[in-house]
Amino acid sequence: MFLKIGELARRAGLTVRALRHYDDIALLVPSERSSGGYRLYGRKDVARLYRIQALRRLDLSLAEIQDLLDNAAGGLSEVVARQVAQLDREILQASALRAHLLALQDQLQASKQPGIDDWLVALESMVAGAKYFSDDEQRVLSTQRNGCADAAAPERAELTNWLHRLVAAGASPESPQAQALAQRWIALLLEEAGGDEGLLMKIYAMHWNEPSLHAMTGVDRAGIRYISH
């Protein structure tokens, strides 16, 4: 059984142009040609296309995919295993976010307003995830926050207000008051990171790069730059 390029494109959710490009770069060359010169794709071609699409989900370039398919010994089983591992990571992240959102829902249904840290955890889970942290790092952050979120919330709010007052007053980042603020701020974040300075820098990068977190925390890039100074 052979499929014409249009039928394969439709069933695979691709464009005819994409399949033609795959042929042009020898990534997916059809096994047969009709008497009229039309591309015809067989079982092996469709299996190779599955490998290509699975590896595309792993954010590999077409050149990397071609090298892997042409030279790797693992074949289809390796591709499937890698896709399963990727899905497992996504499921863990989605499950953690779902559990936290259910807790927020319970608070809202009980007419209780969740604290800022509750919303931050949910927001960070949506905008960050694997973008900034590994699965192990996300578990560390979740454990640390669950253990000290209520205790840290008042201090976090106090430090944010202190930062705004210093910036509004034009205080130098090198002043004794600013230095004391920065030391307390970094100590709080380091505690949140479980004492891991590498994880602390990832938290910093996330807060620097995500504007949605600026609105939630009340600390924008200018504030982050002030603390860093």
C-alpha positions as protocol buffer text, in pm:
chain_id: "A"
residue {
  index: 1
  type: MET
  ca { x: 0 y: 0 z: 0 }
}
residue {
  index: 2
  type: PHE
  ca { x: 133 y: 342 z: -97 }
}
residue {
  index: 3
  type: LEU
  ca { x: 11 y: 690 z: -9 }
}
residue {
  index: 4
  type: LYS
  ca { x: 34 y: 994 z: -231 }
}
residue {
  index: 5
  type: ILE
  ca { x: 194 y: 1302 z: -82 }
}
residue {
  index: 6
  type: GLY
  ca { x: -137 y: 1483 z: -31 }
}
residue {
  index: 7
  type: GLU
  ca { x: -295 y: 1193 z: 159 }
}
residue {
  index: 8
  type: LEU
  ca { x: 12 y: 1142 z: 377 }
}
residue {
  index: 9
  type: ALA
  ca { x: 26 y: 1514 z: 455 }
}
residue {
  index: 10
  type: ARG
  ca { x: -342 y: 1514 z: 554 }
}
residue {
  index: 11
  type: ARG
  ca { x: -317 y: 1207 z: 775 }
}
residue {
  index: 12
  type: ALA
  ca { x: 7 y: 1317 z: 939 }
}
residue {
  index: 13
  type: GLY
  ca { x: -109 y: 1673 z: 1006 }
}
residue {
  index: 14
  type: LEU
  ca { x: 161 y: 1825 z: 787 }
}
residue {
  index: 15
  type: THR
  ca { x: 165 y: 2038 z: 475 }
}
residue {
  index: 16
  type: VAL
  ca { x: 258 y: 1907 z: 132 }
}
residue {
  index: 17
  type: ARG
  ca { x: 526 y: 2175 z: 129 }
}
residue {
  index: 18
  type: ALA
  ca { x: 684 y: 2027 z: 443 }
}
residue {
  index: 19
  type: LEU
  ca { x: 697 y: 1678 z: 293 }
}
residue {
  index: 20
  type: ARG
  ca { x: 850 y: 1816 z: -26 }
}
residue {
  index: 21
  type: HIS
  ca { x: 1113 y: 1992 z: 186 }
}
residue {
  index: 22
  type: TYR
  ca { x: 1188 y: 1667 z: 370 }
}
residue {
  index: 23
  type: ASP
  ca { x: 1240 y: 1504 z: 31 }
}
residue {
  index: 24
  type: ASP
  ca { x: 1462 y: 1788 z: -94 }
}
residue {
  index: 25
  type: ILE
  ca { x: 1698 y: 1754 z: 205 }
}
residue {
  index: 26
  type: ALA
  ca { x: 1687 y: 1371 z: 189 }
}
residue {
  index: 27
  type: LEU
  ca { x: 1526 y: 1346 z: 532 }
}
residue {
  index: 28
  type: LEU
  ca { x: 1223 y: 1155 z: 400 }
}
residue {
  index: 29
  type: VAL
  ca { x: 1262 y: 1030 z: 43 }
}
residue {
  index: 30
  type: PRO
  ca { x: 956 y: 845 z: -93 }
}
residue {
  index: 31
  type: SER
  ca { x: 1018 y: 480 z: -180 }
}
residue {
  index: 32
  type: GLU
  ca { x: 841 y: 498 z: -514 }
}
residue {
  index: 33
  type: ARG
  ca { x: 737 y: 732 z: -790 }
}
residue {
  index: 34
  type: SER
  ca { x: 429 y: 684 z: -1003 }
}
residue {
  index: 35
  type: SER
  ca { x: 448 y: 672 z: -1381 }
}
residue {
  index: 36
  type: GLY
  ca { x: 344 y: 1035 z: -1372 }
}
residue {
  index: 37
  type: GLY
  ca { x: 628 y: 1125 z: -1134 }
}
residue {
  index: 38
  type: TYR
  ca { x: 414 y: 1157 z: -819 }
}
residue {
  index: 39
  type: ARG
  ca { x: 573 y: 1072 z: -484 }
}
residue {
  index: 40
  type: LEU
  ca { x: 449 y: 747 z: -329 }
}
residue {
  index: 41
  type: TYR
  ca { x: 513 y: 664 z: 38 }
}
residue {
  index: 42
  type: GLY
  ca { x: 517 y: 308 z: 175 }
}
residue {
  index: 43
  type: ARG
  ca { x: 518 y: 150 z: 522 }
}
residue {
  index: 44
  type: LYS
  ca { x: 888 y: 219 z: 586 }
}
residue {
  index: 45
  type: ASP
  ca { x: 843 y: 581 z: 481 }
}
residue {
  index: 46
  type: VAL
  ca { x: 553 y: 628 z: 723 }
}
residue {
  index: 47
  type: ALA
  ca { x: 754 y: 464 z: 1005 }
}
residue {
  index: 48
  type: ARG
  ca { x: 1042 y: 703 z: 934 }
}
residue {
  index: 49
  type: LEU
  ca { x: 800 y: 998 z: 934 }
}
residue {
  index: 50
  type: TYR
  ca { x: 682 y: 888 z: 1279 }
}
residue {
  index: 51
  type: ARG
  ca { x: 1043 y: 896 z: 1399 }
}
residue {
  index: 52
  type: ILE
  ca { x: 1088 y: 1243 z: 1252 }
}
residue {
  index: 53
  type: GLN
  ca { x: 775 y: 1385 z: 1413 }
}
residue {
  index: 54
  type: ALA
  ca { x: 853 y: 1224 z: 1750 }
}
residue {
  index: 55
  type: LEU
  ca { x: 1202 y: 1375 z: 1751 }
}
residue {
  index: 56
  type: ARG
  ca { x: 1065 y: 1713 z: 1646 }
}
residue {
  index: 57
  type: ARG
  ca { x: 867 y: 1710 z: 1973 }
}
residue {
  index: 58
  type: LEU
  ca { x: 1202 y: 1688 z: 2151 }
}
residue {
  index: 59
  type: ASP
  ca { x: 1305 y: 2021 z: 1993 }
}
residue {
  index: 60
  type: LEU
  ca { x: 1576 y: 1866 z: 1774 }
}
residue {
  index: 61
  type: SER
  ca { x: 1671 y: 2037 z: 1449 }
}
residue {
  index: 62
  type: LEU
  ca { x: 1609 y: 1863 z: 1117 }
}
residue {
  index: 63
  type: ALA
  ca { x: 1985 y: 1817 z: 1075 }
}
residue {
  index: 64
  type: GLU
  ca { x: 2010 y: 1653 z: 1419 }
}
residue {
  index: 65
  type: ILE
  ca { x: 1713 y: 1429 z: 1340 }
}
residue {
  index: 66
  type: GLN
  ca { x: 1865 y: 1322 z: 1010 }
}
residue {
  index: 67
  type: ASP
  ca { x: 2196 y: 1238 z: 1175 }
}
residue {
  index: 68
  type: LEU
  ca { x: 2023 y: 1041 z: 1448 }
}
residue {
  index: 69
  type: LEU
  ca { x: 1803 y: 841 z: 1210 }
}
residue {
  index: 70
  type: ASP
  ca { x: 2082 y: 766 z: 966 }
}
residue {
  index: 71
  type: ASN
  ca { x: 2346 y: 670 z: 1223 }
}
residue {
  index: 72
  type: ALA
  ca { x: 2176 y: 558 z: 1547 }
}
residue {
  index: 73
  type: ALA
  ca { x: 2149 y: 184 z: 1614 }
}
residue {
  index: 74
  type: GLY
  ca { x: 1854 y: 210 z: 1851 }
}
residue {
  index: 75
  type: GLY
  ca { x: 1601 y: 264 z: 1573 }
}
residue {
  index: 76
  type: LEU
  ca { x: 1232 y: 307 z: 1639 }
}
residue {
  index: 77
  type: SER
  ca { x: 1239 y: 164 z: 1993 }
}
residue {
  index: 78
  type: GLU
  ca { x: 1486 y: 433 z: 2102 }
}
residue {
  index: 79
  type: VAL
  ca { x: 1273 y: 708 z: 1949 }
}
residue {
  index: 80
  type: VAL
  ca { x: 960 y: 578 z: 2124 }
}
residue {
  index: 81
  type: ALA
  ca { x: 1147 y: 549 z: 2456 }
}
residue {
  index: 82
  type: ARG
  ca { x: 1265 y: 909 z: 2430 }
}
residue {
  index: 83
  type: GLN
  ca { x: 912 y: 1028 z: 2350 }
}
residue {
  index: 84
  type: VAL
  ca { x: 771 y: 832 z: 2646 }
}
residue {
  index: 85
  type: ALA
  ca { x: 1032 y: 990 z: 2877 }
}
residue {
  index: 86
  type: GLN
  ca { x: 937 y: 1336 z: 2751 }
}
residue {
  index: 87
  type: LEU
  ca { x: 566 y: 1266 z: 2809 }
}
residue {
  index: 88
  type: ASP
  ca { x: 642 y: 1136 z: 3160 }
}
residue {
  index: 89
  type: ARG
  ca { x: 810 y: 1467 z: 3244 }
}
residue {
  index: 90
  type: GLU
  ca { x: 514 y: 1663 z: 3107 }
}
residue {
  index: 91
  type: ILE
  ca { x: 269 y: 1448 z: 3305 }
}
residue {
  index: 92
  type: LEU
  ca { x: 459 y: 1504 z: 3631 }
}
residue {
  index: 93
  type: GLN
  ca { x: 463 y: 1880 z: 3575 }
}
residue {
  index: 94
  type: ALA
  ca { x: 93 y: 1889 z: 3482 }
}
residue {
  index: 95
  type: SER
  ca { x: 2 y: 1672 z: 3784 }
}
residue {
  index: 96
  type: ALA
  ca { x: 188 y: 1903 z: 4023 }
}
residue {
  index: 97
  type: LEU
  ca { x: 16 y: 2210 z: 3877 }
}
residue {
  index: 98
  type: ARG
  ca { x: -325 y: 2037 z: 3892 }
}
residue {
  index: 99
  type: ALA
  ca { x: -280 y: 1950 z: 4261 }
}
residue {
  index: 100
  type: HIS
  ca { x: -188 y: 2309 z: 4344 }
}
residue {
  index: 101
  type: LEU
  ca { x: -479 y: 2452 z: 4145 }
}
residue {
  index: 102
  type: LEU
  ca { x: -721 y: 2218 z: 4325 }
}
residue {
  index: 103
  type: ALA
  ca { x: -591 y: 2352 z: 4657 }
}
residue {
  index: 104
  type: LEU
  ca { x: -649 y: 2709 z: 4533 }
}
residue {
  index: 105
  type: GLN
  ca { x: -998 y: 2611 z: 4421 }
}
residue {
  index: 106
  type: ASP
  ca { x: -1078 y: 2472 z: 4767 }
}
residue {
  index: 107
  type: GLN
  ca { x: -970 y: 2801 z: 4926 }
}
residue {
  index: 108
  type: LEU
  ca { x: -1178 y: 3007 z: 4684 }
}
residue {
  index: 109
  type: GLN
  ca { x: -1487 y: 2790 z: 4734 }
}
residue {
  index: 110
  type: ALA
  ca { x: -1447 y: 2836 z: 5108 }
}
residue {
  index: 111
  type: SER
  ca { x: -1449 y: 3214 z: 5048 }
}
residue {
  index: 112
  type: LYS
  ca { x: -1084 y: 3236 z: 5151 }
}
residue {
  index: 113
  type: GLN
  ca { x: -845 y: 3444 z: 4945 }
}
residue {
  index: 114
  type: PRO
  ca { x: -525 y: 3251 z: 4862 }
}
residue {
  index: 115
  type: GLY
  ca { x: -203 y: 3424 z: 4964 }
}
residue {
  index: 116
  type: ILE
  ca { x: 41 y: 3571 z: 4715 }
}
residue {
  index: 117
  type: ASP
  ca { x: 274 y: 3273 z: 4753 }
}
residue {
  index: 118
  type: ASP
  ca { x: -8 y: 3037 z: 4655 }
}
residue {
  index: 119
  type: TRP
  ca { x: -68 y: 3233 z: 4336 }
}
residue {
  index: 120
  type: LEU
  ca { x: 304 y: 3261 z: 4268 }
}
residue {
  index: 121
  type: VAL
  ca { x: 352 y: 2886 z: 4282 }
}
residue {
  index: 122
  type: ALA
  ca { x: 71 y: 2838 z: 4031 }
}
residue {
  index: 123
  type: LEU
  ca { x: 197 y: 3116 z: 3807 }
}
residue {
  index: 124
  type: GLU
  ca { x: 555 y: 2994 z: 3815 }
}
residue {
  index: 125
  type: SER
  ca { x: 439 y: 2643 z: 3734 }
}
residue {
  index: 126
  type: MET
  ca { x: 264 y: 2773 z: 3423 }
}
residue {
  index: 127
  type: VAL
  ca { x: 538 y: 3003 z: 3296 }
}
residue {
  index: 128
  type: ALA
  ca { x: 843 y: 2811 z: 3411 }
}
residue {
  index: 129
  type: GLY
  ca { x: 826 y: 2434 z: 3436 }
}
residue {
  index: 130
  type: ALA
  ca { x: 1099 y: 2269 z: 3234 }
}
residue {
  index: 131
  type: LYS
  ca { x: 1184 y: 2607 z: 3081 }
}
residue {
  index: 132
  type: TYR
  ca { x: 1396 y: 2690 z: 3386 }
}
residue {
  index: 133
  type: PHE
  ca { x: 1403 y: 2391 z: 3622 }
}
residue {
  index: 134
  type: SER
  ca { x: 1462 y: 2018 z: 3603 }
}
residue {
  index: 135
  type: ASP
  ca { x: 1209 y: 1779 z: 3757 }
}
residue {
  index: 136
  type: ASP
  ca { x: 1430 y: 1737 z: 4067 }
}
residue {
  index: 137
  type: GLU
  ca { x: 1469 y: 2113 z: 4105 }
}
residue {
  index: 138
  type: GLN
  ca { x: 1094 y: 2166 z: 4084 }
}
residue {
  index: 139
  type: ARG
  ca { x: 1042 y: 1906 z: 4355 }
}
residue {
  index: 140
  type: VAL
  ca { x: 1298 y: 2085 z: 4578 }
}
residue {
  index: 141
  type: LEU
  ca { x: 1120 y: 2418 z: 4528 }
}
residue {
  index: 142
  type: SER
  ca { x: 780 y: 2264 z: 4596 }
}
residue {
  index: 143
  type: THR
  ca { x: 902 y: 2096 z: 4915 }
}
residue {
  index: 144
  type: GLN
  ca { x: 1070 y: 2412 z: 5044 }
}
residue {
  index: 145
  type: ARG
  ca { x: 769 y: 2630 z: 4973 }
}
residue {
  index: 146
  type: ASN
  ca { x: 523 y: 2388 z: 5128 }
}
residue {
  index: 147
  type: GLY
  ca { x: 735 y: 2390 z: 5444 }
}
residue {
  index: 148
  type: CYS
  ca { x: 783 y: 2763 z: 5487 }
}
residue {
  index: 149
  type: ALA
  ca { x: 538 y: 2951 z: 5259 }
}
residue {
  index: 150
  type: ASP
  ca { x: 319 y: 3085 z: 5541 }
}
residue {
  index: 151
  type: ALA
  ca { x: 617 y: 3190 z: 5748 }
}
residue {
  index: 152
  type: ALA
  ca { x: 795 y: 3358 z: 5456 }
}
residue {
  index: 153
  type: ALA
  ca { x: 495 y: 3552 z: 5322 }
}
residue {
  index: 154
  type: PRO
  ca { x: 504 y: 3838 z: 5578 }
}
residue {
  index: 155
  type: GLU
  ca { x: 878 y: 3881 z: 5540 }
}
residue {
  index: 156
  type: ARG
  ca { x: 850 y: 3877 z: 5161 }
}
residue {
  index: 157
  type: ALA
  ca { x: 584 y: 4150 z: 5175 }
}
residue {
  index: 158
  type: GLU
  ca { x: 793 y: 4354 z: 5422 }
}
residue {
  index: 159
  type: LEU
  ca { x: 1102 y: 4331 z: 5201 }
}
residue {
  index: 160
  type: THR
  ca { x: 904 y: 4434 z: 4892 }
}
residue {
  index: 161
  type: ASN
  ca { x: 767 y: 4742 z: 5071 }
}
residue {
  index: 162
  type: TRP
  ca { x: 1116 y: 4823 z: 5199 }
}
residue {
  index: 163
  type: LEU
  ca { x: 1255 y: 4800 z: 4844 }
}
residue {
  index: 164
  type: HIS
  ca { x: 988 y: 5035 z: 4710 }
}
residue {
  index: 165
  type: ARG
  ca { x: 1059 y: 5291 z: 4984 }
}
residue {
  index: 166
  type: LEU
  ca { x: 1434 y: 5288 z: 4918 }
}
residue {
  index: 167
  type: VAL
  ca { x: 1393 y: 5321 z: 4541 }
}
residue {
  index: 168
  type: ALA
  ca { x: 1134 y: 5600 z: 4579 }
}
residue {
  index: 169
  type: ALA
  ca { x: 1368 y: 5786 z: 4816 }
}
residue {
  index: 170
  type: GLY
  ca { x: 1655 y: 5757 z: 4567 }
}
residue {
  index: 171
  type: ALA
  ca { x: 1871 y: 5563 z: 4815 }
}
residue {
  index: 172
  type: SER
  ca { x: 2193 y: 5430 z: 4667 }
}
residue {
  index: 173
  type: PRO
  ca { x: 2215 y: 5052 z: 4632 }
}
residue {
  index: 174
  type: GLU
  ca { x: 2544 y: 5085 z: 4821 }
}
residue {
  index: 175
  type: SER
  ca { x: 2385 y: 5250 z: 5125 }
}
residue {
  index: 176
  type: PRO
  ca { x: 2379 y: 5053 z: 5453 }
}
residue {
  index: 177
  type: GLN
  ca { x: 1999 y: 5025 z: 5438 }
}
residue {
  index: 178
  type: ALA
  ca { x: 2006 y: 4884 z: 5082 }
}
residue {
  index: 179
  type: GLN
  ca { x: 2286 y: 4643 z: 5170 }
}
residue {
  index: 180
  type: ALA
  ca { x: 2089 y: 4512 z: 5467 }
}
residue {
  index: 181
  type: LEU
  ca { x: 1781 y: 4471 z: 5248 }
}
residue {
  index: 182
  type: ALA
  ca { x: 1974 y: 4282 z: 4981 }
}
residue {
  index: 183
  type: GLN
  ca { x: 2131 y: 4046 z: 5234 }
}
residue {
  index: 184
  type: ARG
  ca { x: 1792 y: 3957 z: 5386 }
}
residue {
  index: 185
  type: TRP
  ca { x: 1637 y: 3922 z: 5039 }
}
residue {
  index: 186
  type: ILE
  ca { x: 1906 y: 3687 z: 4910 }
}
residue {
  index: 187
  type: ALA
  ca { x: 1899 y: 3484 z: 5232 }
}
residue {
  index: 188
  type: LEU
  ca { x: 1523 y: 3436 z: 5190 }
}
residue {
  index: 189
  type: LEU
  ca { x: 1560 y: 3323 z: 4828 }
}
residue {
  index: 190
  type: LEU
  ca { x: 1849 y: 3093 z: 4918 }
}
residue {
  index: 191
  type: GLU
  ca { x: 1631 y: 2931 z: 5183 }
}
residue {
  index: 192
  type: GLU
  ca { x: 1361 y: 2885 z: 4918 }
}
residue {
  index: 193
  type: ALA
  ca { x: 1624 y: 2718 z: 4696 }
}
residue {
  index: 194
  type: GLY
  ca { x: 1723 y: 2477 z: 4972 }
}
residue {
  index: 195
  type: GLY
  ca { x: 2067 y: 2637 z: 5000 }
}
residue {
  index: 196
  type: ASP
  ca { x: 2150 y: 2560 z: 4635 }
}
residue {
  index: 197
  type: GLU
  ca { x: 2318 y: 2869 z: 4483 }
}
residue {
  index: 198
  type: GLY
  ca { x: 2281 y: 2729 z: 4130 }
}
residue {
  index: 199
  type: LEU
  ca { x: 1907 y: 2696 z: 4182 }
}
residue {
  index: 200
  type: LEU
  ca { x: 1902 y: 3048 z: 4327 }
}
residue {
  index: 201
  type: MET
  ca { x: 2045 y: 3182 z: 4001 }
}
residue {
  index: 202
  type: LYS
  ca { x: 1774 y: 3000 z: 3803 }
}
residue {
  index: 203
  type: ILE
  ca { x: 1507 y: 3159 z: 4024 }
}
residue {
  index: 204
  type: TYR
  ca { x: 1670 y: 3495 z: 3954 }
}
residue {
  index: 205
  type: ALA
  ca { x: 1669 y: 3429 z: 3577 }
}
residue {
  index: 206
  type: MET
  ca { x: 1301 y: 3328 z: 3583 }
}
residue {
  index: 207
  type: HIS
  ca { x: 1194 y: 3641 z: 3772 }
}
residue {
  index: 208
  type: TRP
  ca { x: 1407 y: 3857 z: 3543 }
}
residue {
  index: 209
  type: ASN
  ca { x: 1265 y: 3713 z: 3221 }
}
residue {
  index: 210
  type: GLU
  ca { x: 894 y: 3670 z: 3304 }
}
residue {
  index: 211
  type: PRO
  ca { x: 694 y: 3999 z: 3305 }
}
residue {
  index: 212
  type: SER
  ca { x: 389 y: 3819 z: 3450 }
}
residue {
  index: 213
  type: LEU
  ca { x: 588 y: 3755 z: 3768 }
}
residue {
  index: 214
  type: HIS
  ca { x: 679 y: 4124 z: 3794 }
}
residue {
  index: 215
  type: ALA
  ca { x: 311 y: 4213 z: 3833 }
}
residue {
  index: 216
  type: MET
  ca { x: 248 y: 3937 z: 4085 }
}
residue {
  index: 217
  type: THR
  ca { x: 549 y: 4008 z: 4309 }
}
residue {
  index: 218
  type: GLY
  ca { x: 550 y: 4387 z: 4277 }
}
residue {
  index: 219
  type: VAL
  ca { x: 919 y: 4368 z: 4181 }
}
residue {
  index: 220
  type: ASP
  ca { x: 1010 y: 4456 z: 3823 }
}
residue {
  index: 221
  type: ARG
  ca { x: 1349 y: 4450 z: 3652 }
}
residue {
  index: 222
  type: ALA
  ca { x: 1447 y: 4781 z: 3806 }
}
residue {
  index: 223
  type: GLY
  ca { x: 1387 y: 4635 z: 4153 }
}
residue {
  index: 224
  type: ILE
  ca { x: 1573 y: 4314 z: 4068 }
}
residue {
  index: 225
  type: ARG
  ca { x: 1865 y: 4520 z: 3933 }
}
residue {
  index: 226
  type: TYR
  ca { x: 1869 y: 4726 z: 4253 }
}
residue {
  index: 227
  type: ILE
  ca { x: 1890 y: 4414 z: 4471 }
}
residue {
  index: 228
  type: SER
  ca { x: 2158 y: 4264 z: 4245 }
}
residue {
  index: 229
  type: HIS
  ca { x: 2366 y: 4581 z: 4270 }
}
